[in-house]
Amino acid sequence: MLLTIDVGNTNITFGIFDKKALVTTFRMTTKQLRTSDEYGVSVIDMLERNQIPKKEIENVITASVVPNVMHSLNSAIIKYLEITPIIVGPGIKTGIRVVTENPKQIGADRIVDAVGAYDLYGGPVLVLDFGTATTYDLVDASGAFVAGVTAPGIRISAKALWEDAAKLPEIEIRKPASILAQETISSMQAGLVYGQIGQTEYIVKNMIKESGYENVKVVATGGLGRIIANETDCIDIYDPNLTLSGLRLIYEKQTKSK
């Protein structure tokens, strides 16, 4: 089995693949600092709870946008699973060519998403990831990463509202019954959700228009992506496990290249 690890700004997401089948997923928060032993014990416990003996984990691949957790996390994998993980970064075979002005500035998570979307759904493809930030990445028909847009994520926008406006409360992020809100909580929810929908539709429309590409497939992922995908026709596919699938595909490319 393959253990895939997506280290994001909010959560660390683990996925277990048996060949191409995703068997299970589990998460832990990123912002809580942990030692390698704490990571190791948590991972072993999660595996046991999912009835997966650690000896069945044969390989591990990790993509991270949070450098300060990597030493402890990698040390945990080496110590507790006795596996040296593959880290997505320079020199890793992905099948995606980054042709932007500064390829090194493109985060590993965005490359992984691009690999997953292109390999699973073909190109040209526009990949939307509704995470801590909302990203829009365009991959052409040949598999080249040609452009990307970065915007504040829904949670960042929500946090800004209740932290910087003294009288606004912390709220659940969900679509209200109507955009015609009549009290504070639903008015905030309407602004956050419908504002994200409007932003999504505008950016998607104009990225496709300016690229000149035809038949662009729009694929979305990320924790809050389902809320947006359910409310707009500009998203063709919502794939909650796109990043984990991208990690699996990148792992397979390393083994095939040997």
Secondary structure, 3 states (H helix, E strand, C coil): CEEEEEECCCEEEEEEEECCEEEEEEEEECCCCCCHHHHHHHHHHHHHHCCCCHHHCCEEEEEECCHHHHHHHHHHHHHHHCCCCEECCCCCCCCCEECCCCHHHCCHHHHHHHHHHHHHHCCCEEEEEECCEEEEEEECCCCEEEEEEEEECHHHHHHHHHHHCCCCCCCCCCCCCCCCCCCHHHHHHHHHHHHHHHHHHHHHHHHHHHHCCCCCEEEEECCCHHHHHCCCCCCCEECCCHHHHHHHHHHHHHHHCC
